[in-house]
């Protein structure tokens, strides 16, 4: 824990809180009160984001242990922007709903990298030896 400043831990906790509350208000009501007919991928995406909101709650107590949850948030939104939003934007087919999602994703990929303790990440996830295979 001494490798990451207390200030950075509180920044991470703020990001986890924002993630938990944001997903809590957006995803959980839809997941609980959905109709009988629900598209398979829409249901899977909602379930995945609900699980992420639960992991974000754990991040409030264990911000460093739950760092992969922040990385997941950063990566899925970056991938969505590159694979979905950018082609629509370049073809001038970005509607209001897609633009709102793109704005949310852009905000996250600006904020989350500022919160992540990158030296800690590289020391513990890139440079460190992996767990044994047998």
Phi and psi in degrees as a GROMACS rama.xvg file:
@    title "Ramachandran Plot"
@    xaxis  label "Phi"
@    yaxis  label "Psi"
@TYPE xy
-68.6744  -15.1626  UNK-2
-72.5917  -24.1752  UNK-3
-115.103  131.051  UNK-4
-67.7854  156.457  UNK-5
-61.9271  -37.4549  UNK-6
-59.6808  -45.0095  UNK-7
-64.8507  -37.7347  UNK-8
-62.8346  -39.692  UNK-9
-69.4946  -34.7197  UNK-10
-62.0052  -43.2335  UNK-11
-63.1703  -42.5623  UNK-12
-62.2138  -38.1005  UNK-13
-63.1556  -39.992  UNK-14
-65.7714  -42.5466  UNK-15
-62.8254  -40.822  UNK-16
-63.8649  -44.6245  UNK-17
-60.4314  -41.8829  UNK-18
-65.2203  -47.0099  UNK-19
-64.9856  -45.1781  UNK-20
-70.8741  -44.6584  UNK-21
-60.1892  -48.3743  UNK-22
-69.567  -32.8593  UNK-23
-60.9783  -41.5867  UNK-24
-80.2257  -29.1882  UNK-25
-90.1789  -44.9024  UNK-26
-92.4064  -46.6372  UNK-27
-60.2089  -42.9975  UNK-28
-61.1202  -39.3727  UNK-29
-65.9074  -40.6467  UNK-30
-67.8294  -39.2822  UNK-31
-77.0499  -38.5442  UNK-32
-110.491  34.8251  UNK-33
-77.9946  159.353  UNK-34
-74.4268  177.655  UNK-35
-71.9994  -31.4533  UNK-36
-98.113  120.045  UNK-37
-142.174  131.481  UNK-38
-59.6626  139.049  UNK-39
-55.4339  -49.8467  UNK-40
-69.6138  -33.4062  UNK-41
-65.3175  -41.4538  UNK-42
-66.1343  -40.3611  UNK-43
-65.1574  -42.8113  UNK-44
-64.0521  -43.0627  UNK-45
-63.4021  -41.363  UNK-46
-64.3517  -42.0557  UNK-47
-62.4175  -43.7563  UNK-48
-70.5464  -31.5687  UNK-49
-64.3275  -42.2626  UNK-50
-62.8522  -39.7536  UNK-51
-61.8044  -37.2694  UNK-52
-64.9972  -35.5989  UNK-53
-67.3559  -43.1583  UNK-54
-62.175  -35.4152  UNK-55
-64.4125  -34.3271  UNK-56
-63.4592  -41.7215  UNK-57
-63.3642  -30.9547  UNK-58
-64.2803  -23.6871  UNK-59
-63.5093  -37.406  UNK-60
-89.7064  -37.7643  UNK-61
-122.576  71.2606  UNK-62
-61.9557  -36.1938  UNK-63
-77.4181  -38.0704  UNK-64
-64.9517  -30.1736  UNK-65
-96.5596  14.8312  UNK-66
-52.518  -38.0791  UNK-67
-58.0768  -27.4537  UNK-68
-65.8402  -41.0842  UNK-69
-67.103  -39.0012  UNK-70
-64.2422  -40.1425  UNK-71
-60.592  -44.9194  UNK-72
-59.1768  -44.4375  UNK-73
-64.1816  -46.3777  UNK-74
-70.8967  -43.0761  UNK-75
-67.2381  -35.0185  UNK-76
-72.7712  -36.998  UNK-77
-65.1003  -42.8713  UNK-78
-63.0391  -42.8878  UNK-79
-61.427  -42.6635  UNK-80
-62.1141  -43.7689  UNK-81
-72.8819  -44.0561  UNK-82
-86.2913  -28.1008  UNK-83
-112.387  -57.9339  UNK-84
-69.4242  -44.1579  UNK-85
-62.2268  -46.746  UNK-86
-60.2596  -39.618  UNK-87
-65.363  -41.9404  UNK-88
-63.5374  -44.891  UNK-89
-68.3447  -24.3251  UNK-90
-92.292  5.46771  UNK-91
57.6042  41.1187  UNK-92
-122.249  24.904  UNK-93
-84.2232  108.61  UNK-94
-84.3587  178.054  UNK-95
-63.4696  -40.3406  UNK-96
-67.3892  -41.8873  UNK-97
-69.4168  -36.9176  UNK-98
-63.3918  -39.8356  UNK-99
-62.4173  -41.989  UNK-100
-64.972  -41.6394  UNK-101
-62.4719  -39.7765  UNK-102
-63.0521  -43.5063  UNK-103
-61.5949  -44.2486  UNK-104
-66.33  -40.7941  UNK-105
-61.7007  -42.6971  UNK-106
-60.647  -42.1679  UNK-107
-67.0596  -40.6686  UNK-108
-78.1562  -4.28169  UNK-109
-92.2489  -42.5115  UNK-110
-78.3496  -47.6943  UNK-111
-59.1111  -43.6728  UNK-112
-62.2192  -25.3326  UNK-113
-74.2283  -24.0833  UNK-114
-88.8549  -33.8636  UNK-115
-66.6317  130.097  UNK-116
-79.0516  90.2002  UNK-117
-60.4592  -40.1601  UNK-118
-59.9668  -39.9411  UNK-119
-63.3593  -45.3196  UNK-120
-57.7504  -49.3405  UNK-121
-65.6065  -38.6022  UNK-122
-67.5316  -38.1776  UNK-123
-99.8143  -18.501  UNK-124
-117.903  -20.708  UNK-125
-109.327  -51.6664  UNK-126
-84.0666  -28.6037  UNK-127
-67.3157  149.575  UNK-128
-65.5734  143.777  UNK-129
-76.1763  167.753  UNK-130
-69.5132  153.323  UNK-131
-67.4274  154.061  UNK-132
-92.7118  -25.4649  UNK-133
